[in-house]
Amino acid sequence: MEPVSLTKEMLLMLYERKDVKRRMFLYMHYQRLFAQYYSMGFLVELINQDLGKPVVSTGDIKYIRANAHRWRSELIPEGVKNAGGERQIQTDTGGDLDLTTA
């Protein structure tokens, strides 16, 4: 799944229609804010101020924080996921691969 570029108008439209994907798209649009450890109330205030309407609630922030880890893993390409933790080393015994941590 590739990240979708959303404008504020599209986010507002998704919230007005109560679209089921609105919270995921809100997370994708404001991912940098969610990476900070702001309080729920402060995030709601920042996002609503940026959108120009009070459409986001603390319930939205709770839902996003509970599901962000799943969405993040869906957004990161498979090659990038594997590059960080494990590397493959070819051994001299029969060409078997030995997975070791870096």
Buried (B, 14 or more C-beta within 10 A) or exposed (E): EEEEEBEEEBBBEBBEEEBEEBBBBBBBBBBEBBEEEBEBEEBBBBBBEBBEEEBBEEEBBEBBEEEBEEBBEEBEEEEEEEEEEEEEEEEEEEEEEEEEEE
